[in-house]
């Protein structure tokens, strides 16, 4: 209160309604003002001070009211001790405002509006100019989301661009648990749709946030969930990897995990190529988190590259089918079948048994997932004699015709006794050592070659290191450095015991011979989205041995499938097959020695021998019905080779002479039939070439064990080149002396064996029961009619 | 103080009531007309920008709201020109009929199923395909009634028994029904208008203050009765405490308005209308304008309202007769209060109310009533100019 007046008189004046009324009616407002020594404020500034006074009213006015209404001025007057100095001005101001003319009251109101506008503008300034950036960030933050649009995973195709693996859109059912309504009802309905128990669903519903209930459900289930329209239950797209050929090539293709990342097989090794590139796009979203506008959407999600495999689906199918049949027939543990395109090393088929269904992993155990073709390591057995022979020939320690004393089937070396299984060979040429698979002979050749050189050639043939094929978990095998070989090791390794190899290494080594001495690393990826795969671009084949040596070994290998060889059953009608059997003892970790019961029977070979097109390996792990590579793996080889040749349109295209159809009579027919030569039979041409070759190399007679001595002898022998030549003809002479060749009856049932004997007009002498275990004469020996044939039968355990 | 009007007004007979259309030719207040036009224009743009996505989503056509709004604007312009030709005194004749109609419609809306609901409250009355909000009409008719009644009662308007009580009573009865809908916003506007009109008419400030205090417990009771309104008050004081729940509207409104910055994101460029901002084309249109046109846009809209209202108030203060003066004053105040409450809500100075921004927001009932109000304001300015000219730039009230 500015004016210092007697409060009592003020109260008297303002407190009396009659006085006020009088003042209003008669005395003009101006007069009143004058009396009070003040003029009514007319300026805005003055008015706003009144407005402030008006604002401060509410609290204090309450006490004032009864006084005014009842007009009992005495009440106030009587109470002098009231703090009138601040009580009084209130009614006075109110009265003064009341006393304003309407036009000024209007101005008062409009001033209030302007004041409010200033407040709002101030607030706007605070929000937009001072805190603007903060709110802008929030608006941007809640209005945009970075989304990743995942590109689709690439396909996997076979060499003829047939789809082996593809991704299809599928939906997953998820729950947003904070939004769930009525757990019980939801779980009941979902349980019937998804086939998950209610209890399990209820468990899933516990907690907060997002949870998957079922991933990659079928379209029907997805639709059912959609139709149920349950709150808090949603469907999201997730691509599902499908393998249209079910189990076919499962080990090669591998599989992806639940998030679509390749975890096995080509899916794993080619993950980088196959995976669709995710494109991160900034999208403006509405409050419902739906994309409204995608910024920079022109960057399309990149679909993963298609990987074209070298696999031929047809061959793969046959390989798997034959392998499974063979493994089951042999009551074996496992098996491998590999088909290579000989010149390029491209894998046409790679079958591993047991197999699995990559579409449904839960139905298989992880042991089935193993791709035995590249993973398992085993002692190759006789198949490694290819290297031994090649090394010896390359180093010119032996020629094919070199005679080797095979010690009549039992050879003591150091403190070890080496036997030739079921044979008792005397003198054999190096070639015979090979195709009759004499361990003693091979051991002696190995001694001739020496540790260092044998190791060197084993390396050259690709053993002891990975082939580099585009498959995961490839093993390098175990090839100890030669410095750590004992003498016994040298002999053992010469016939394939004491080193560990993978099936793929073995077929790679055999393929060296098929490629005239070039080591062609196997590959399984042909192209990636149209461009040649990097591996085939970098493809460098290394020369392991000379062409000449390779041809000589090839010649020896053709004998394997010829009568007298160990794998007559591997022969393919109409073709000359070059190959090698292998029967290796498995190392039994329990007895820490080579097992006498567990074998790995294998056959590796290529066809046609004269210009190899396909190289095939069949390996049967722990066969029970028979143990030897020839009878166990041979027939499987034949079937797979036929399928592979057919895929090359070679098999049906080649005219097959009647005489060639019988594998037993084939070789003799060829040899005895001059017409065959006239036809320009490639095999004969090959044989001629080999004969010439061996003539050059010369012959050495191995008599003793002392390597330096043998070396000296061989040198000597080389000096006496022409002299040794006549001896080479010995096996042939023996062959021509009799009529037919004793077939390999081992593994045959009694009935089959008797049929064969009858066909040869031989007189069987049977002992024991079960299947043929041993026979006399040995397979490949020339037999005449009326000869006796002793068959020992056994039950394989 | 030249208390010309205070003493003479009662006896001074209104401006020639027979003032004809030709007199209107003397011009309207250009500033006011421009403000109204500006607001209508901004409104069209903002409604389209705010509603396009919503409309496309809900009705399959992004122009669903725009076409309807444009129709409403057209009607509004027609109304404004129509009202311009209608002497202010004429409105006193329809004061009671309008009040009666409003009352009946409100009763129908609240008591029968004819009222259709939106956002949980029954505000619309459906008659055939015609749908409107009786509360808007009530707001308008209350002003006319008050102007008429206060002018008629002259000095008695200042008394408690003749001035204060009957008006407050009548308006309260109407407001009861508005509150029942519940439409707190419109109720507040009506009461605030009532208060200012009574204040200007000479009712003692003390009565008004006491009445306000007396209403406070009633308001509290009301808020308790409608918990969602109570919740709105709560989140008003802590808008960021519950940004996804009850505070969502306030929070999003703040984010929208604040993110506009100095010049905004450009018309149509705002992101908040993408379902973040509830009612981006009606109640919270000012927040949308703030985001898209920034501080400048928001301030120009604010300025337009201030100009419109203050010009209206000035015109009112210059009018020589009581009824036109009260009428003009009441309508200007009512439009101003509603606009300021709406803008105050958008900048989170006030708790959320379901109020439209006059002339700008989508809402056909609101648009019609706003047009009526603005039309009357413009007519008042015409009459004021005519009056001034007839007096030869005669005495000003200042």
Interface residues (C-beta under 8 A of the other chain):
Chain A: X28 X29 X30 X40 X42 X54 X57 X58 X61 X62 X64 X65 X68 X91 X94 X97 X98 X101 X102 X103 X104 X105 X106 X107 X109 X110 X113 X114 X116 X117 X119 X120 X121 X123 X124 X125 X127 X128 X129 X131 X132 X133 X134 X135 X136 X138 X139 X140 X142 X143 X144 X284 X285 X286 X287 X288 X292
Chain B: X1 X3 X5 X6 X7 X9 X53 X196 X199 X200 X201 X202 X204 X205 X206 X209 X210 X212 X213 X254 X255 X256 X257 X258 X259 X260 X261 X262 X271 X272 X274 X275 X276 X290 X291 X294 X295 X298 X299 X302 X303 X305 X306 X309 X310 X313 X314 X316 X317 X318 X325 X329 X333 X336 X340 X343 X344 X347 X348 X349 X397 X398
